[in-house]
Amino acid sequence: MEFDNAFEVPLPPEQAWPVLMNIPAIAPAMPGAQLTEIVDDKTYKGNIAVRLGPVALTFAGTVIFEEIDNDNRTARVRAQGNDNKGRGSAQALATFRLEPVAAGSKVLVHSDVTLSGAVAQYGRGVGMIQATAAALMNQFANNLKKQLADPEAVAAAAKPISAASLAGQVAWTAIKDKFGGKS
């Protein structure tokens, strides 16, 4: 399933791009994520805990930057992970593009996600996956903004997103989408 997300960073592109490419520094801003190993400058291993509906999942996996274009501020990333309870796997190919906006930079993300096993049944609705991804992206953007404003905030940003918070964001996005609003 394919979908698009975007978020803004309060830095101009020439400052935002190096920050976004510093995975060890920004990983704590991703809700539920934990960086466990830096294999090389383009390959990272870690875990991410997410909820798909009522089911809590933790994926252990690898993220590989297949292509990085620093001049045009674009990157292509491949990620794969397996649920730690053997309920399935997820693969994603994502492209990131940075564009200037009045308040700094806008990060545009296009994702192509494939779920398999029981995990695919939990998240069989494209809307649920897209809403979950949007909620995670929004929380990541908020955490990153806090981290940029106050580097000490990195510890607070490292906390996993709460189930209630994520469920509320997913439900609100679904309601707004159903009635023609934008998330």
C-alpha positions in Angstrom: 0.0 0.0 0.0 1.3 3.5 -0.9 0.7 6.7 0.9 2.2 10.2 1.5 3.0 12.1 4.6 4.7 15.4 5.3 5.9 17.4 8.2 7.8 20.7 8.8 11.1 21.4 10.5 11.9 24.9 11.8 15.2 25.1 10.0 16.1 26.2 6.5 16.9 23.2 4.1 20.6 23.7 4.3 20.5 23.2 8.1 17.6 20.7 8.2 19.1 18.2 5.8 22.2 17.3 7.9 20.0 17.1 11.0 17.6 14.7 9.3 20.5 12.5 7.9 22.0 12.2 11.4 20.0 9.0 12.3 21.6 8.4 15.7 20.7 11.9 16.8 17.1 11.9 15.6 16.1 8.3 16.3 15.0 9.1 19.8 12.4 11.5 18.4 10.6 8.6 16.6 7.9 7.3 19.0 8.5 3.7 20.0 11.8 3.5 18.1 15.1 2.3 19.6 18.3 2.3 17.6 20.2 -0.9 18.5 23.2 -1.0 16.1 24.9 1.3 13.6 26.1 -1.2 11.0 27.7 1.5 8.8 26.9 5.1 7.7 23.9 3.9 5.6 22.6 0.9 7.6 20.9 0.8 11.0 19.3 -1.8 13.1 16.6 -1.2 15.7 13.2 -1.9 17.1 9.9 0.0 16.8 6.8 -0.6 18.8 3.5 0.3 17.1 -0.2 -0.4 17.5 -2.4 -1.6 14.7 -5.9 -1.4 16.2 -6.0 -3.3 19.4 -2.7 -5.1 18.7 0.6 -4.0 20.1 3.5 -5.0 17.8 7.3 -4.7 18.1 9.3 -5.0 15.0 13.1 -5.7 15.0 14.6 -4.7 11.7 17.0 -3.0 9.5 16.9 0.4 7.7 19.2 0.9 4.7 19.7 4.2 2.9 19.8 3.0 -0.7 20.3 6.4 -2.2 21.2 9.8 -0.7 21.3 13.0 -2.9 22.6 15.7 -0.7 22.5 18.3 -3.5 18.8 17.8 -4.1 18.0 16.8 -0.5 16.4 13.5 -1.4 16.8 10.0 0.0 15.5 6.5 -0.7 15.3 4.2 2.3 14.4 0.5 2.5 13.3 -0.9 5.8 12.3 -4.4 6.8 11.3 -5.8 10.1 9.9 -8.9 11.8 7.5 -8.9 14.7 9.2 -10.2 17.8 6.4 -12.6 18.5 6.5 -14.2 15.0 3.2 -12.6 13.9 4.5 -11.4 10.6 6.7 -8.8 8.9 6.7 -5.4 7.4 8.7 -4.0 4.5 8.8 -0.4 3.3 10.4 1.6 0.6 10.3 5.3 1.4 11.5 8.4 -0.5 12.1 11.6 1.4 12.3 15.1 -0.2 13.1 18.3 1.5 11.5 21.6 0.3 11.9 25.1 1.5 8.8 26.8 3.2 8.4 30.1 4.9 8.8 28.6 8.4 11.8 26.4 7.5 11.6 23.1 5.6 8.9 20.7 4.6 9.8 17.0 4.5 7.7 15.1 2.0 7.6 11.3 2.5 6.2 8.7 0.0 6.0 5.2 1.4 5.2 1.8 -0.1 4.5 -0.6 2.7 3.9 -4.4 2.5 2.7 -6.4 5.5 2.7 -10.2 5.7 1.5 -12.8 8.1 -1.0 -12.1 10.9 0.3 -8.5 10.9 -1.3 -8.0 7.5 -4.7 -9.0 9.0 -4.4 -6.6 11.9 -3.7 -3.7 9.6 -5.6 -4.9 6.5 -7.3 -1.5 6.1 -5.2 1.0 4.2 -6.8 3.7 6.2 -5.6 2.2 9.5 -2.0 1.9 8.3 -2.1 5.4 6.8 -3.6 6.9 9.9 -1.0 5.1 12.1 1.8 6.3 9.9 0.4 9.9 10.0 0.1 9.8 13.8 3.7 8.5 14.2 5.0 11.1 11.7 3.2 13.9 13.5 4.6 12.8 16.9 8.1 12.4 15.4 7.8 16.0 13.9 6.7 17.4 17.3 9.5 15.5 19.1 12.1 16.7 16.6 10.9 20.3 16.9 11.3 20.0 20.7 14.7 18.4 20.3 15.9 21.2 18.0 14.6 23.9 20.3 16.1 22.2 23.4 18.7 19.4 22.9 18.0 18.2 26.5 14.5 17.3 25.3 15.9 14.3 23.5 15.4 12.2 26.7 11.7 13.1 26.8 11.3 12.5 23.0 12.7 9.0 23.4 9.6 7.8 25.3 7.3 5.5 23.2 4.0 7.0 22.1 1.3 6.0 24.4 -1.4 3.6 23.2 -4.1 6.1 24.1 -2.4 9.0 22.3 -1.8 6.9 19.2 -5.3 5.5 19.2 -6.8 9.0 19.6 -4.8 10.4 16.8 -5.6 7.5 14.5 -9.4 7.8 15.3 -9.4 11.5 14.8 -7.6 11.2 11.4 -10.1 8.5 10.3 -13.1 10.7 11.4 -11.8 13.8 9.6 -11.0 11.7 6.5 -14.5 10.2 6.5 -16.2 13.6 6.6 -13.9 15.2 4.0 -11.5 17.0 6.3 -7.7 17.0 6.0 -5.4 15.5 8.6 
